[in-house]
Amino acid sequence: MRSVWLAILVFCGMLPAEERNAEQIFREAVRAQQSGDDKTAIAKYQELLKLHPEAVEVRANLGAALSHAGHYDEAIEQYKAALAKLPDNTGLRLNLALAYYKKGDLVHAAEGLDALRQAAPGDVQVTTLLGDCYSRLGRDQDAIAVLKPAEAAHPGDLNVAWALGSALIHNGQRAEGLKRVVMVAEQGHSAEANLLAADTYLAMSDFEQAHVFAEAALKQNPELKGLHSLSGRIKQYLGDFPGSKADLEKALAENPDDFDAHVTMAAVLNLERDVDGAQKHAERALELRPTSAMARYEVARVQRSRGDIEGAVRNFEKVIAAEPDWLRPHIELAALYYRLNRPEDGQKERAIVDKMYMQGKKAGPDADR
């Protein structure tokens, strides 16, 4: 809090002797801010600004209190007013960028952070935040470009490792990203890092490793958003259907519109011959994402289970039109063509399946289900 007390001294030096009341209000505001009483601090700073609207230090402290209380638009307004007086103040510029960041306005946050990074390339906090902004904006290449030099300069920094690992994974460099994310998960005991590692291992079809990291995340923070849904999907792949259903039920209780939970529950229930339950979840998944090949695939499997072969064929054909390199629907469709006494179509699909096996192709939303 050294800067706060510095602000007191500067401010008090501005006040004439007859305005000791203003000095007292300032001290009360600072004490409230230090103790976490943002409401009182904000009220005191606002009262003080009515007496001294030119006091930059008061605006800066008011901005900090407003930001801490979650009033980011008002904080931004105060920081901008203070910067109009002190445009080169690095602390104010950082606080403004942080207010945008916390608000979720990542475009303006990145603009401010990039300017700060160019002025001080060695500032690891600024660089890490900028990389995170870029990654969350879908600018993974930009994130990687600014974070790799930071990693080289700070090889043990877990914040840099997390930001860079996340960007690499989102950019499709899963193995490289996993090295960083696993380090954060193991050294930083981070539930979020364990969640991302589990999700990435699942995408790489390493279900055992995915399960290990999902279980670690569950121990650390069972309330983490999306965790039960992910755990349910992993357990379904591992054949633990009771465990999968239990996790998916928790996921749907948390978020009734969880697409992944609905589509996975449909698959599990269909395998357990609960066709009515499978149909409910498959249809809900398709309602949530009408263009999803995965959801349509589960609807088709329910139709097949009910004996609606023609309906299943129509939907499997739509799935293949959307995902031609997904092996499993071709296998399903070949079998159904034969059941409909369409041997020529069946033979064509069988030839496609054989060719895909030879090429080792199993691409698709869920090729191994």
C-alpha positions as CSV (number, residue, x, y, z in Angstrom):
1,M,0.0,0.0,0.0
2,R,3.0,2.3,-0.3
3,S,1.5,4.1,-3.3
4,V,-1.7,4.8,-1.3
5,W,0.2,6.4,1.5
6,L,2.3,8.3,-1.1
7,A,-1.0,9.6,-2.5
8,I,-2.0,10.8,1.0
9,L,1.1,12.8,1.3
10,V,0.8,14.3,-2.2
11,F,-2.9,15.1,-1.7
12,C,-2.4,16.6,1.8
13,G,0.3,18.8,0.4
14,M,-2.3,20.2,-2.0
15,L,-4.7,21.2,0.7
16,P,-4.7,24.6,2.4
17,A,-4.8,24.7,6.2
18,E,-8.5,25.5,6.4
19,E,-9.5,22.3,4.5
20,R,-8.4,19.8,7.1
21,N,-11.8,18.2,6.8
22,A,-10.9,17.1,3.3
23,E,-7.7,15.5,4.6
24,Q,-9.7,13.6,7.2
25,I,-12.2,12.3,4.5
26,F,-9.2,11.1,2.4
27,R,-7.7,9.2,5.3
28,E,-11.1,7.6,6.1
29,A,-11.4,6.6,2.4
30,V,-8.0,5.0,2.4
31,R,-8.6,3.1,5.6
32,A,-11.9,1.8,4.2
33,Q,-10.2,0.8,1.0
34,Q,-7.4,-1.0,2.9
35,S,-9.9,-2.9,5.0
36,G,-11.9,-4.0,1.9
37,D,-14.8,-1.8,2.6
38,D,-15.2,-0.6,-1.0
39,K,-18.7,0.9,-0.6
40,T,-17.4,3.3,2.1
41,A,-14.2,4.1,0.2
42,I,-16.2,4.9,-3.0
43,A,-18.6,7.1,-1.1
44,K,-15.7,9.0,0.6
45,Y,-13.7,9.4,-2.6
46,Q,-16.8,10.7,-4.4
47,E,-17.5,13.2,-1.6
48,L,-13.9,14.4,-1.8
49,L,-14.0,14.9,-5.6
50,K,-16.9,17.2,-5.2
51,L,-14.6,19.4,-3.1
52,H,-11.5,18.8,-5.3
53,P,-12.4,17.5,-8.8
54,E,-8.9,18.2,-10.0
55,A,-7.3,15.7,-7.5
56,V,-5.8,13.0,-9.8
57,E,-4.8,10.8,-6.9
58,V,-8.3,10.7,-5.6
59,R,-9.6,9.6,-9.0
60,A,-7.0,6.9,-9.3
61,N,-7.9,5.5,-5.8
62,L,-11.6,5.8,-6.7
63,G,-11.0,3.9,-9.9
64,A,-9.2,1.1,-7.9
65,A,-12.1,0.9,-5.4
66,L,-14.7,0.8,-8.1
67,S,-12.8,-1.9,-10.0
68,H,-12.4,-4.0,-6.9
69,A,-16.2,-3.7,-6.3
70,G,-16.9,-4.9,-9.9
71,H,-18.0,-1.5,-11.2
72,Y,-15.7,-1.6,-14.2
73,D,-17.4,1.0,-16.4
74,E,-17.2,3.6,-13.6
75,A,-13.6,2.6,-12.9
76,I,-12.7,3.1,-16.5
77,E,-14.3,6.5,-16.5
78,Q,-12.2,7.6,-13.5
79,Y,-9.0,6.2,-14.9
80,K,-9.5,8.0,-18.2
81,A,-10.2,11.2,-16.3
82,A,-7.0,10.8,-14.3
83,L,-5.0,9.9,-17.5
84,A,-6.2,13.1,-19.1
85,K,-4.1,14.9,-16.5
86,L,-1.2,12.3,-16.3
87,P,-1.1,10.6,-19.7
88,D,2.3,9.0,-19.2
89,N,1.5,7.4,-15.8
90,T,2.2,3.7,-16.3
91,G,0.3,2.7,-13.2
92,L,-2.9,4.4,-14.4
93,R,-2.5,2.9,-17.8
94,L,-2.1,-0.6,-16.4
95,N,-5.1,-0.1,-14.1
96,L,-7.2,1.0,-17.0
97,A,-6.1,-2.0,-19.1
98,L,-6.9,-4.3,-16.1
99,A,-10.4,-2.8,-15.7
100,Y,-11.1,-3.5,-19.4
101,Y,-9.7,-7.1,-18.9
102,K,-11.9,-7.8,-15.8
103,K,-14.9,-6.3,-17.6
104,G,-14.3,-8.7,-20.5
105,D,-13.6,-6.0,-23.0
106,L,-10.5,-7.9,-24.3
107,V,-10.1,-5.7,-27.4
108,H,-9.5,-2.5,-25.4
109,A,-7.5,-4.5,-22.8
110,A,-5.2,-5.8,-25.4
111,E,-4.7,-2.4,-26.9
112,G,-3.6,-0.9,-23.6
113,L,-1.5,-3.9,-22.7
114,D,0.3,-3.9,-26.0
115,A,1.2,-0.3,-25.6
116,L,2.6,-1.0,-22.2
117,R,4.5,-4.1,-23.4
118,Q,6.2,-2.1,-26.2
119,A,7.3,0.5,-23.6
120,A,8.5,-2.2,-21.2
121,P,9.1,-5.5,-23.0
122,G,10.5,-7.2,-19.9
123,D,7.3,-6.7,-17.8
124,V,6.2,-10.3,-17.5
125,Q,2.8,-9.5,-15.9
126,V,1.9,-7.2,-18.8
127,T,3.1,-9.7,-21.4
128,T,1.2,-12.6,-19.8
129,L,-2.0,-10.7,-19.6
130,L,-1.6,-9.6,-23.2
131,G,-1.0,-13.2,-24.3
132,D,-4.1,-14.3,-22.5
133,C,-6.1,-11.6,-24.2
134,Y,-4.9,-12.6,-27.6
135,S,-5.7,-16.3,-26.9
136,R,-9.2,-15.5,-25.7
137,L,-9.7,-13.4,-28.7
138,G,-8.8,-16.3,-31.0
139,R,-5.5,-14.7,-31.9
140,D,-3.4,-17.7,-30.8
141,Q,-0.5,-17.0,-33.1
142,D,-0.1,-13.5,-31.7
143,A,-0.4,-14.9,-28.1
144,I,2.4,-17.4,-28.9
145,A,4.6,-14.7,-30.4
146,V,4.5,-12.6,-27.3
147,L,4.6,-15.4,-24.8
148,K,7.5,-17.5,-26.1
149,P,10.1,-14.8,-25.4
150,A,8.6,-14.4,-21.9
151,E,8.9,-18.1,-21.3
152,A,12.5,-18.0,-22.3
153,A,13.2,-15.2,-19.9
154,H,11.1,-16.7,-17.1
155,P,11.2,-20.5,-17.6
156,G,9.7,-21.4,-14.2
157,D,6.8,-18.8,-14.3
158,L,3.6,-20.8,-14.1
159,N,1.4,-17.9,-15.3
160,V,3.4,-17.7,-18.5
161,A,3.4,-21.5,-18.9
162,W,-0.4,-21.5,-18.5
163,A,-1.0,-18.7,-21.0
164,L,1.4,-20.2,-23.5
165,G,0.2,-23.7,-23.1
166,S,-3.4,-22.7,-23.5
167,A,-2.6,-20.8,-26.7
168,L,-0.6,-23.7,-28.1
169,I,-3.4,-26.1,-27.5
170,H,-6.0,-23.8,-29.0
171,N,-3.7,-23.4,-32.0
172,G,-3.6,-27.1,-32.6
173,Q,-0.1,-27.7,-31.1
174,R,-1.5,-30.1,-28.5
175,A,1.7,-31.9,-27.5
176,E,3.6,-28.7,-27.0
177,G,0.8,-27.1,-25.1
178,L,0.3,-30.1,-22.9
179,K,3.9,-29.9,-21.6
180,R,3.2,-26.4,-20.2
181,V,-0.4,-27.1,-18.9
182,V,0.7,-30.4,-17.2
183,M,3.5,-28.5,-15.5
184,V,1.0,-25.9,-14.2
185,A,-1.4,-28.7,-13.1
186,E,1.3,-30.6,-11.2
187,Q,3.3,-27.7,-9.7
188,G,0.5,-25.1,-9.3
189,H,-2.2,-27.6,-8.2
190,S,-4.5,-25.9,-10.6
191,A,-8.0,-27.4,-11.2
192,E,-8.3,-25.3,-14.4
193,A,-5.0,-26.7,-15.7
194,N,-6.1,-30.3,-14.9
195,L,-9.4,-29.7,-16.7
196,L,-7.7,-28.4,-19.8
197,A,-5.2,-31.3,-19.7
198,A,-8.0,-33.8,-19.4
199,D,-9.9,-32.2,-22.3
200,T,-6.8,-32.2,-24.5
201,Y,-5.9,-35.8,-23.7
202,L,-9.5,-36.7,-24.6
203,A,-9.2,-34.9,-27.9
204,M,-6.1,-37.0,-28.5
205,S,-8.0,-40.2,-27.6
206,D,-5.7,-40.9,-24.6
207,F,-8.7,-41.8,-22.3
208,E,-6.6,-43.1,-19.4
209,Q,-4.6,-39.9,-19.1
210,A,-7.7,-37.8,-19.6
211,H,-9.3,-39.7,-16.7
212,V,-6.3,-39.1,-14.4
213,F,-6.4,-35.3,-14.9
214,A,-10.2,-35.1,-14.7
215,E,-10.1,-37.0,-11.3
216,A,-7.4,-34.6,-10.1
217,A,-9.5,-31.6,-11.1
218,L,-12.6,-33.1,-9.4
219,K,-10.6,-33.4,-6.1
220,Q,-9.4,-29.9,-6.3
221,N,-12.6,-28.2,-7.4
222,P,-15.7,-30.3,-8.1
223,E,-17.7,-27.2,-8.8
224,L,-15.5,-26.2,-11.8
225,K,-17.7,-25.3,-14.8
226,G,-17.8,-28.1,-17.4
227,L,-15.9,-30.6,-15.3
228,H,-18.7,-33.1,-14.6
229,S,-19.6,-33.0,-18.3
230,L,-16.0,-33.8,-19.3
231,S,-15.7,-36.5,-16.7
232,G,-18.9,-38.1,-17.9
233,R,-17.6,-38.2,-21.5
234,I,-14.3,-39.7,-20.5
235,K,-15.9,-42.4,-18.4
236,Q,-18.3,-43.3,-21.3
237,Y,-15.2,-43.9,-23.5
238,L,-13.7,-46.1,-20.7
239,G,-16.9,-48.1,-20.5
240,D,-17.8,-46.9,-17.0
241,F,-21.4,-46.2,-17.8
242,P,-22.7,-45.9,-14.2
243,G,-20.0,-43.4,-13.4
244,S,-20.6,-41.6,-16.7
245,K,-24.3,-41.3,-16.0
246,A,-23.7,-40.0,-12.5
247,D,-21.4,-37.3,-13.8
248,L,-23.6,-36.3,-16.7
249,E,-26.6,-36.0,-14.4
250,K,-24.6,-33.5,-12.3
251,A,-23.6,-31.7,-15.4
252,L,-27.2,-31.4,-16.6
253,A,-28.4,-30.3,-13.1
254,E,-25.8,-27.5,-13.3
255,N,-26.6,-26.6,-17.0
256,P,-29.7,-28.1,-18.6
257,D,-28.5,-26.9,-22.0
258,D,-25.1,-28.7,-21.8
259,F,-24.8,-30.1,-25.4
260,D,-22.0,-32.5,-24.6
261,A,-23.8,-33.9,-21.6
262,H,-27.0,-34.5,-23.6
263,V,-25.2,-36.2,-26.6
264,T,-23.1,-38.4,-24.3
265,M,-26.0,-39.4,-22.2
266,A,-27.9,-40.4,-25.3
267,A,-25.0,-42.7,-26.3
268,V,-24.8,-44.3,-22.8
269,L,-28.6,-44.8,-22.5
270,N,-28.8,-46.3,-26.0
271,L,-26.1,-48.8,-25.2
272,E,-28.0,-49.7,-22.0
273,R,-31.2,-50.2,-24.1
274,D,-33.0,-47.2,-22.5
275,V,-34.2,-46.1,-25.9
276,D,-36.8,-43.6,-24.6
277,G,-34.2,-41.9,-22.4
278,A,-31.6,-41.9,-25.3
279,Q,-34.2,-40.4,-27.6
280,K,-35.0,-37.6,-25.2
281,H,-31.3,-36.6,-24.9
282,A,-30.4,-37.1,-28.5
283,E,-33.3,-34.9,-29.7
284,R,-32.5,-32.2,-27.1
285,A,-28.9,-32.2,-28.3
286,L,-30.1,-31.7,-31.9
287,E,-32.4,-28.9,-30.8
288,L,-29.4,-27.2,-29.1
289,R,-27.2,-27.6,-32.2
290,P,-29.3,-28.3,-35.3
291,T,-26.2,-28.6,-37.6
292,S,-24.3,-31.0,-35.3
293,A,-23.3,-34.2,-37.0
294,M,-22.8,-35.8,-33.6
295,A,-26.3,-35.0,-32.4
296,R,-27.8,-36.3,-35.6
297,Y,-25.7,-39.5,-35.4
298,E,-27.2,-40.2,-31.9
299,V,-30.7,-39.5,-33.3
300,A,-30.0,-42.0,-36.1
301,R,-28.8,-44.6,-33.6
302,V,-32.0,-44.3,-31.6
303,Q,-34.0,-44.7,-34.8
304,R,-32.0,-47.8,-35.6
305,S,-32.7,-49.2,-32.0
306,R,-36.4,-48.5,-32.5
307,G,-36.4,-50.4,-35.8
308,D,-37.0,-47.2,-37.9
309,I,-34.4,-48.3,-40.4
310,E,-35.4,-45.9,-43.2
311,G,-35.3,-42.9,-40.8
312,A,-32.0,-44.0,-39.4
313,V,-30.6,-44.3,-43.0
314,R,-31.7,-40.8,-43.9
315,N,-30.0,-39.3,-40.8
316,F,-26.8,-41.4,-41.3
317,E,-26.7,-40.1,-44.9
318,K,-26.9,-36.5,-43.6
319,V,-24.1,-37.2,-41.1
320,I,-21.8,-38.6,-43.8
321,A,-22.6,-35.6,-46.0
322,A,-21.5,-33.3,-43.2
323,E,-18.5,-35.5,-42.0
324,P,-17.4,-37.7,-44.9
325,D,-14.2,-38.8,-43.2
326,W,-16.0,-40.1,-40.1
327,L,-15.7,-43.9,-40.2
328,R,-18.4,-45.1,-37.8
329,P,-21.5,-43.7,-39.7
330,H,-20.2,-45.4,-42.9
331,I,-20.2,-48.8,-41.0
332,E,-23.7,-48.2,-39.6
333,L,-25.0,-47.2,-43.0
334,A,-23.5,-50.2,-44.9
335,A,-25.2,-52.5,-42.5
336,L,-28.6,-50.7,-42.8
337,Y,-28.5,-50.7,-46.6
338,Y,-28.3,-54.5,-46.5
339,R,-31.2,-54.7,-44.1
340,L,-33.2,-52.6,-46.5
341,N,-32.3,-55.0,-49.3
342,R,-30.1,-52.4,-51.1
343,P,-27.0,-54.5,-51.7
344,E,-25.4,-52.2,-54.2
345,D,-25.5,-49.3,-51.8
346,G,-24.3,-51.6,-49.1
347,Q,-21.4,-52.7,-51.2
348,K,-20.5,-49.1,-52.0
349,E,-20.4,-48.2,-48.3
350,R,-18.5,-51.4,-47.5
351,A,-15.9,-50.4,-50.1
352,I,-15.6,-46.9,-48.5
353,V,-15.2,-48.5,-45.1
354,D,-12.4,-50.8,-46.3
355,K,-10.6,-48.0,-48.0
356,M,-10.8,-45.8,-44.8
357,Y,-9.5,-48.7,-42.7
358,M,-6.6,-49.1,-45.1
359,Q,-5.9,-45.3,-44.9
360,G,-6.3,-45.4,-41.1
361,K,-8.9,-42.8,-41.2
362,K,-11.1,-42.4,-38.2
363,A,-11.6,-38.6,-38.3
364,G,-14.9,-37.2,-37.1
365,P,-16.6,-35.8,-34.1
366,D,-16.5,-39.1,-32.2
367,A,-14.9,-41.7,-34.4
368,D,-14.3,-44.3,-31.8
369,R,-17.8,-44.4,-30.1
